[in-house]
Amino acid sequence: MIHYREAIALRPSYAEAHYNLARLLAEKREFADAIDHYEAALTVNPTDAEAHNNLGATLFRAGRVDDAIAHYEKALAIRPDYAEASCNLADALLSKGEMDSAIGCYLTCVAVLPNNAAAQYNLASALFQRGRTDDAIAHYQKTLELIPENADAHANLGSALLAKGRIEDAIAQYRDALRVAPENVAAQSNLAWLLATSSDPSLRNGQESVLLAEQASRLSGRNRPLILRILAAAYAEAGRFDEARDTAHQALQAADNQGNVVLSDVLRKEIGLYEARRPYHKEPR
């Protein structure tokens, strides 16, 4: 860094020195100075696609998402086949909730860089949120080919499989997630729900469901209404109806506090079941 600064002092228009210094500053999280030197490099060479991309990445890390998007787009205007810029643009668009645009950029990215595990995972998650479940499953599976120990990918793949009615496959993925990350709350709670409420008696296991749901509730602060609902269902499946009723009332209070009318209505019905000493089971498809 000292030598790059000396080079710039000797020749202020030395674009390569500005660029290399900016990269080192960004690595040190000195974003403001990094941005200044990327901009200096681009003043000299405005058609440097890599400088636009790296400036975009630095702006994104500094929280300036719209400015980052503008530079990613400039990089792609200069080099339309610049896959890394497509990946970065997709990340920025996803952070703004622009799902469809992000999906398009991710597809461009992974077509060229199929082994980019982060892009595969983010693409899968965006596809799942848009209801494109089959496509999401394929990209979660690709993510896990690249990083088999990605607990979140296992958990999300489980949810995508569950959405397709593939309950046993979903259970297997939730178990894989917990093998990798035993305190993954999403996997704990989703698996607990299936073990408590599945329409298939052979898949239900009240005792295991209680253990998982209690862990999920503890890790999430014992105040999330959806997880409390799952814990209540687990208690009921284990025959612990008084605890099921009391926990469901806690969940109802939390849901009411959040203004979640739909969940509140569901919980009132389930409380009725528990007061009648009956567990809640899903209807067969």
For each residue, the residues with C-beta under 8 A, 3 or more apart:
1: 4 5 21 24 25
2: 5 6
3: 6 7
4: 1 7 8 17 20 21 24
5: 1 2 8 9 21
6: 2 3 9 10
7: 3 4 10 11 14 17
8: 4 5 11 12 14 17 18 21 40
9: 5 6 12
10: 6 7 14
11: 7 8 14 17
12: 8 9 40
13: 44
14: 7 8 10 11 17 18 44
15: 18 19 40 41 44 45 48 51
16: 19 20 41
17: 4 7 8 11 14 20 21
18: 8 14 15 21 22 37 38 40 41 44
19: 15 16 22 23 37 38 41 48 50 51 54
20: 4 16 17 23 24
21: 1 4 5 8 17 18 24 25 37
22: 18 19 25 26 33 34 35 36 37 38 41 51 54 55 58
23: 19 20 26 27 34 54
24: 1 4 20 21 27 28
25: 1 21 22 28 30 31 33 34 37
26: 22 23 29 30 31 34 54 57 58 61
27: 23 24
28: 24 25
29: 26 61
30: 25 26 33 34
31: 25 26 34 35 58 61 62
32: 35 36 62
33: 22 25 30 36 37
34: 22 23 25 26 30 31 37 38 58
35: 22 31 32 38 39 55 58 59 62
36: 22 32 33 39 40
37: 18 19 21 22 25 33 34 40 41
38: 18 19 22 34 35 41 42 51 54 55 58
39: 35 36 42 43 55
40: 8 12 15 18 36 37 43 44
41: 15 16 18 19 22 37 38 44 45 48 51
42: 38 39 45 46 48 51 52 55
43: 39 40 46
44: 13 14 15 18 40 41
45: 15 41 42 48 51
46: 42 43
47: 78
48: 15 19 41 42 45 51 52 78
49: 52 53 74 75 76 78 79 82 85
50: 19 53 54 75
51: 15 19 22 38 41 42 45 48 54 55
52: 42 48 49 55 56 71 72 74 75 78 85
53: 49 50 56 57 71 72 75 82 84 85 88
54: 19 22 23 26 38 50 51 57 58
55: 22 35 38 39 42 51 52 58 59 71
56: 52 53 59 60 67 68 69 70 71 72 75 85 88 89 92
57: 26 53 54 60 61 68 88
58: 22 26 31 34 35 38 54 55 61 62
59: 35 55 56 62 64 65 67 68 71
60: 56 57 63 64 65 68 88 91 92 95
61: 26 29 31 57 58
62: 31 32 35 58 59
63: 60
64: 59 60 67 68
65: 59 60 68 69 92 95 96
66: 69 70
67: 56 59 64 70 71
68: 56 57 59 60 64 65 71 72 88 92
69: 56 65 66 72 73 89 92 93
70: 56 66 67 73 74
71: 52 53 55 56 59 67 68 74 75
72: 52 53 56 68 69 75 76 85 88 89 92
73: 69 70 76 77 89
74: 49 52 70 71 77 78
75: 49 50 52 53 56 71 72 78 79 82 85
76: 49 72 73 79 80 82 85 86 89
77: 73 74 80
78: 47 48 49 52 74 75 82
79: 49 75 76 82 85
80: 76 77
81: 112
82: 49 53 75 76 78 79 85 86
83: 86 87 108 109 111 112 113
84: 53 87 88 109 113
85: 49 52 53 56 72 75 76 79 82 88 89
86: 76 82 83 89 90 105 106 108 109 112
87: 83 84 90 91 105 106 109 113 116 118 119
88: 53 56 57 60 68 72 84 85 91 92
89: 56 69 72 73 76 85 86 92 93 105
90: 86 87 93 94 102 103 104 105 106 109 119 122 123
91: 60 87 88 94 95 102 122
92: 56 60 65 68 69 72 88 89 95 96
93: 69 89 90 96 98 101 102 105
94: 90 91 97 98 99 102 122 126
95: 60 65 91 92
96: 65 92 93
97: 94
98: 93 94 101 102
99: 94 102 103 126 129 130
100: 103 104 130
101: 93 98 104 105
102: 90 91 93 94 98 99 105 106 122 126
103: 90 99 100 106 107 123 126 127 130
104: 90 100 101 107 108
105: 86 87 89 90 93 101 102 108 109
106: 86 87 90 102 103 109 110 119 122 123 126
107: 103 104 110 111 123
108: 83 86 104 105 111 112
109: 83 84 86 87 90 105 106 112 113 116 119 123
110: 106 107 113 114 116 119 120 123 139 142
111: 83 107 108 114
112: 81 83 86 108 109
113: 83 84 87 109 110 116 119
114: 110 111 120 142
115: 146
116: 87 109 110 113 119 120
117: 120 121 143 146 147 150
118: 87 121 122
119: 87 90 106 109 110 113 116 122 123
120: 110 114 116 117 123 124 139 140 142 143 146
121: 117 118 124 125 139 140 143 150 152 153
122: 90 91 94 102 106 118 119 125 126
123: 90 103 106 107 109 110 119 120 126 127 139
124: 120 121 127 128 135 136 137 138 139 140 142 143 153 156 157 160
125: 121 122 128 129 136 156
126: 94 99 102 103 106 122 123 129 130
127: 103 123 124 130 132 133 135 136 139
128: 124 125 131 132 133 136 140 156 159 160 163
129: 99 125 126
130: 99 100 103 126 127
131: 128
132: 127 128 135 136
133: 127 128 136 137 160 163 164
134: 137 138 164
135: 124 127 132 138 139
136: 124 125 127 128 132 133 139 140 156 160
137: 124 133 134 140 141 157 160 161 164
138: 124 134 135 141 142
139: 110 120 121 123 124 127 135 136 142 143
140: 120 121 124 128 136 137 143 144 153 156 157 160
141: 137 138 144 145 157
142: 110 114 120 124 138 139 145 146
143: 117 120 121 124 139 140 146 147 150 153
144: 140 141 147 148 150 153 154 157
145: 141 142 148
146: 115 117 120 142 143
147: 117 143 144 150 153
148: 144 145
149: 180
150: 117 121 143 144 147 153 154 180
151: 154 155 177 178 180 181 184 187
152: 121 155 156 177 184 186
153: 121 124 140 143 144 147 150 156 157
154: 144 150 151 157 158 173 174 176 177 180 187
155: 151 152 158 159 173 174 177 184 186 187 190
156: 124 125 128 136 140 152 153 159 160 186
157: 124 137 140 141 144 153 154 160 161 173
158: 154 155 161 162 169 170 171 172 173 174 177 187 190 191
159: 128 155 156 162 163 170 186 190
160: 124 128 133 136 137 140 156 157 163 164
161: 137 157 158 164 166 167 169 170 173
162: 158 159 165 166 167 170 190 194
163: 128 133 159 160
164: 133 134 137 160 161
165: 162 285
166: 161 162 169 170
167: 161 162 170 171 194 198 200 203
168: 171 172 203
169: 158 161 166 172 173
170: 158 159 161 162 166 167 173 174 190 194
171: 158 167 168 174 175 191 194 195 203
172: 158 168 169 175 176
173: 154 155 157 158 161 169 170 176 177
174: 154 155 158 170 171 177 178 187 190 191 194
175: 171 172 178 179 187 191
176: 154 172 173 179 180
177: 151 152 154 155 158 173 174 180 181 184 186 187
178: 151 174 175 181 182 184 187 188 191
179: 175 176 182
180: 149 150 151 154 176 177 184
181: 151 177 178 184 187
182: 178 179
183: 188 215 219
184: 151 152 155 177 178 180 181 187 188
185: 188 189 216 219 220 227
186: 152 155 156 159 177 189 190
187: 151 154 155 158 174 175 177 178 181 184 190 191
188: 178 183 184 185 191 192 212 213 215 216 219
189: 185 186 192 193 212 213 216 226 227 230
190: 155 158 159 162 170 174 186 187 193 194
191: 158 171 174 175 178 187 188 194 195 209 212
192: 188 189 195 196 208 209 210 212 213 216 230 231 234
193: 189 190 196 197 209 213 230 233
194: 162 167 170 171 174 190 191 197 198 203
195: 171 191 192 198 203 204 205 206 208 209 212 234 237
196: 192 193 204 206 209 213 230 233 234 236 237 279 280
197: 193 194 204 233 237 279 280 281 282
198: 167 194 195 201 203 204 281 282
199: 281 282 283 284 285
200: 167 203 204 284
201: 198 204
202:
203: 167 168 171 194 195 198 200
204: 195 196 197 198 200 201 209 237 281
205: 195 208 209 237
206: 195 196 209 210 234 236 237 238 239 279
207: 210 211 238
208: 192 195 205 211 212
209: 191 192 193 195 196 204 205 206 212 213 233 234 237 238
210: 192 206 207 213 214 231 234 235 237 238 240
211: 207 208 214 215
212: 188 189 191 192 195 208 209 215 216 234
213: 188 189 192 193 196 209 210 216 217 227 230 231 233 234
214: 210 211 217 218 231 234
215: 183 188 211 212 218 219
216: 185 188 189 192 212 213 219 220 227 230 231
217: 213 214 220 222 224 227 228 231
218: 214 215 222
219: 183 185 188 215 216
220: 185 216 217 223 224 227
221: 224
222: 217 218 228
223: 220 228 254
224: 217 220 221 227 228 254
225: 228 229 251 252 254 255 258 260 263 267
226: 189 229 230 251 263
227: 185 189 213 216 217 220 224 230 231
228: 217 222 223 224 225 231 232 247 248 250 251 254
229: 225 226 232 233 248 251 263 266 267 270
230: 189 192 193 196 213 216 226 227 233 234
231: 192 210 213 214 216 217 227 228 234 235 247 251
232: 228 229 235 236 243 244 245 247 248 251 267 270 274
233: 193 196 197 209 213 229 230 236 237 244 270 279 280
234: 192 195 196 206 209 210 212 213 214 230 231 237 238
235: 210 231 232 238 240 241 243 244 247
236: 196 206 232 233 239 240 241 244 273 274 278 279 280
237: 195 196 197 204 205 206 209 210 233 234 279
238: 206 207 209 210 234 235
239: 206 236
240: 210 235 236 243 244
241: 235 236 244 245 274 275 277
242: 245 246
243: 232 235 240 246 247
244: 232 233 235 236 240 241 247 248 274 279
245: 232 241 242 248 249 271 274 275
246: 242 243 249 250
247: 228 231 232 235 243 244 250 251
248: 228 229 232 244 245 251 252 267 270 271 274
249: 245 246 252 253 271
250: 228 246 247 253 254
251: 225 226 228 229 231 232 247 248 254 255 263 267
252: 225 248 249 255 256 264 267 268 271
253: 249 250 256 257
254: 223 224 225 228 250 251 257 258
255: 225 251 252 258 260 263 264 267
256: 252 253 259 260 264
257: 253 254
258: 225 254 255
259: 256
260: 225 255 256 263 264
261: 264 265
262: 265 266
263: 225 226 229 251 255 260 266 267
264: 252 255 256 260 261 267 268
265: 261 262 268 269
266: 229 262 263 269 270
267: 225 229 232 248 251 252 255 263 264 270 271
268: 252 264 265 271 272
269: 265 266 272 273
270: 229 232 233 248 266 267 273 274 280
271: 245 248 249 252 267 268 274 275
272: 268 269 275 276
273: 236 269 270 276 278 279 280
274: 232 236 241 244 245 248 270 271 277 278 279 280
275: 241 245 271 272
276: 272 273
277: 241 274
278: 236 273 274
279: 196 197 206 233 236 237 244 273 274
280: 196 197 233 236 270 273 274
281: 197 198 199 204
282: 197 198 199
283: 199
284: 199 200
285: 165 199
